[in-house]
Each structure stands twice: as structure tokens, then as C-alpha cells.
Amino acid sequence: LYKAYLMPILEHGTRGVLGWAVGFCANTELALMAWQNAKEFLKAQKVSVSGMIMHHDQDTVYTGYRWVREVLLESKLRISYSLNGAKGNTIMESFFSRFKEENQSLFYEANTFSELAEMIKKRIRYYNHERLHSSIGYRVPMEVFQQLISEQRRPHFLQC
């Protein structure tokens, strides 16, 4: 039996998972892997991350030198910290609540870490491309995201 940690990076307005990473430790390295995946996705969409706001709690994962250097300084993001921990990041709490509830039995079926990572990948794809979200008008996140891009607007508020 093992414990795995999922670190997603969500776009606030669309609720889409733009990047994510899964690992055995919830540490800065895992958060930076999720950020790298989000940056690659946004770059493929021709969206600049410069000036975006990254909101998260004040866990040491997000307050250490490496995170601040790579996210704030190198990517030119602004950082917003929750004042009351995870409770101040309601979008992320909602994501985790729903994601775990909807997929828990599938995750328990994974026999290896690789199987779990593949299952998470499939479920995030479903979450982004097929699952209707009431908070965005019963649409799928990537549909809303693509609409933003086509209207030459860009996401500006990320959460992890």
C-alpha cells in the first residue's frame, strides 16, 4: 500500500486542469513539475504566463526559494497567498472534493504507481474534456478555455 499526492494547477475561470504531477511526496519538486506541465500547455496554446496570478496556500511547498524563484521571478507571475490555509482556496478544495469522490474506487484498483498515474491522466482528461461543470454553465473546461483564447482573452488567475 502506498500514498500518492496529486498537485494540479487549475485555471480559475474555466476550472480546467492546465498542468499536474503525481508523486510520493507533496514537495516543491512535485509542485514545480506540475507548473512545468502547465507552462508547456499554455505555451502550446500560445498563451503567455507573464503577469498571471498564481494563488495557493502558504504551505512550505509554495513559500520556499525554489518555488518563488521559478514561478515568481523566472515566469514573471504574481503570487497570491491564502490567508486561512486551504480554506481560502475554495476552487482547489472543490476540485479535490469532487475529483476524489468521483474517482476513488478507480484509484483503489491501481496495483502500481504507474497504473495510478495513468488512471489520473485519464480522469483529468475526462474532467477537462467531457465532464460538464455547473460552475461554468454546464460546459467542459477546455471548451471555455478555447473560447477565451479565440476571443483573444487570456487566463489570468491560476490556482494550485
C-alpha positions in Angstrom: 0.0 0.0 0.0 1.3 3.4 -0.9 0.2 7.0 -0.7 0.4 9.3 -3.7 0.0 13.1 -3.9 -1.6 14.9 -6.8 -0.7 18.5 -7.5 -2.9 20.1 -10.1 -2.7 23.7 -11.4 -6.2 25.0 -12.2 -7.3 28.0 -14.2 -9.7 29.9 -12.1 -12.3 31.0 -14.7 -12.6 27.7 -16.6 -11.9 25.3 -13.8 -9.6 23.4 -16.2 -6.5 21.5 -15.0 -3.7 23.1 -17.0 -0.9 21.0 -15.5 -0.5 18.4 -12.9 2.0 16.0 -11.4 1.7 13.0 -9.1 4.3 11.6 -6.8 5.1 10.1 -3.4 5.8 13.4 -1.7 4.0 16.7 -1.7 7.1 18.8 -2.1 8.4 21.7 -4.1 9.8 19.4 -6.8 6.4 17.9 -7.4 4.8 21.4 -7.5 7.4 22.5 -10.0 6.7 19.5 -12.2 3.0 20.5 -12.2 4.0 24.1 -13.0 6.3 23.0 -15.9 3.4 20.9 -17.3 1.0 23.9 -17.1 3.6 26.2 -18.7 4.0 23.7 -21.6 0.3 23.5 -22.1 -0.1 27.3 -22.1 2.9 27.7 -24.5 1.2 25.2 -26.9 -1.9 27.4 -26.7 0.3 30.5 -27.4 -0.6 32.0 -24.0 2.0 34.0 -22.1 2.2 33.3 -18.4 3.8 36.7 -17.7 1.7 38.7 -15.3 -0.7 35.9 -14.4 -1.6 35.5 -10.7 -0.9 32.1 -9.0 -3.0 31.6 -5.9 -2.2 29.0 -3.3 -2.0 28.4 0.4 1.1 29.2 2.5 2.4 25.6 2.7 6.2 25.4 2.6 5.9 23.9 -0.9 4.9 27.3 -2.1 6.9 29.6 0.1 10.4 28.2 -0.4 13.1 29.8 -2.5 12.9 27.4 -5.5 9.1 27.9 -6.0 9.3 31.6 -5.6 12.3 31.9 -7.9 10.9 29.7 -10.7 7.3 30.8 -10.5 7.5 34.4 -9.5 10.9 35.6 -10.9 11.6 33.4 -13.9 8.0 33.1 -15.1 7.1 36.6 -14.1 3.9 35.6 -12.3 2.4 37.4 -9.3 1.7 35.2 -6.3 -1.4 35.4 -4.1 -1.3 33.6 -0.8 -4.4 32.4 1.0 -4.7 33.9 4.4 -6.5 31.0 6.1 -4.8 28.0 4.5 -6.6 25.6 2.2 -10.0 27.1 3.3 -9.0 30.2 1.4 -8.6 28.3 -1.8 -12.2 27.2 -2.4 -11.8 26.4 -6.1 -9.0 23.9 -5.3 -10.9 22.4 -2.4 -13.9 21.9 -4.6 -11.7 20.3 -7.3 -10.2 17.8 -4.8 -13.5 17.0 -3.2 -15.2 16.2 -6.5 -12.2 14.5 -8.1 -11.6 12.2 -5.1 -15.3 11.4 -4.7 -15.9 10.6 -8.4 -12.7 8.6 -8.9 -11.9 7.0 -5.5 -12.9 3.4 -6.5 -10.9 3.6 -9.7 -7.8 4.8 -7.9 -8.1 1.9 -5.4 -8.0 -0.5 -8.3 -4.5 0.6 -9.4 -1.9 -2.0 -8.4 1.2 0.1 -9.1 2.2 3.7 -9.1 2.4 3.7 -12.9 -1.2 2.4 -13.1 -2.4 5.1 -10.7 -0.6 7.8 -12.7 -2.2 6.5 -15.9 -5.6 6.4 -14.3 -5.2 10.0 -13.0 -4.2 11.1 -16.5 -7.3 9.6 -18.0 -9.6 11.1 -15.3 -8.1 14.6 -15.7 -8.6 14.3 -19.5 -12.2 13.3 -18.7 -12.5 16.2 -16.2 -11.2 18.7 -18.8 -12.8 17.5 -22.0 -16.0 15.6 -21.1 -17.3 16.4 -17.6 -19.9 19.1 -17.5 -19.3 21.7 -14.8 -22.2 23.6 -13.3 -19.9 26.5 -12.2 -19.2 27.3 -15.8 -22.7 26.9 -17.3 -22.7 23.1 -17.7 -19.8 23.2 -20.2 -16.5 21.5 -20.2 -13.4 23.4 -19.1 -11.4 23.1 -22.3 -14.4 24.4 -24.3 -14.5 27.5 -22.1 -10.7 27.8 -22.2 -10.7 27.7 -26.1 -13.4 30.3 -26.2 -11.2 32.6 -24.1 -8.3 32.1 -26.5 -10.4 32.6 -29.6 -11.8 35.9 -28.2 -8.1 36.9 -27.7 -8.5 37.0 -24.0 -6.2 35.0 -21.8 -6.5 33.3 -18.4 -5.0 35.4 -15.7 -5.7 33.6 -12.4 -4.2 30.1 -11.7 -4.6 28.1 -8.5 -2.6 25.3 -7.0 
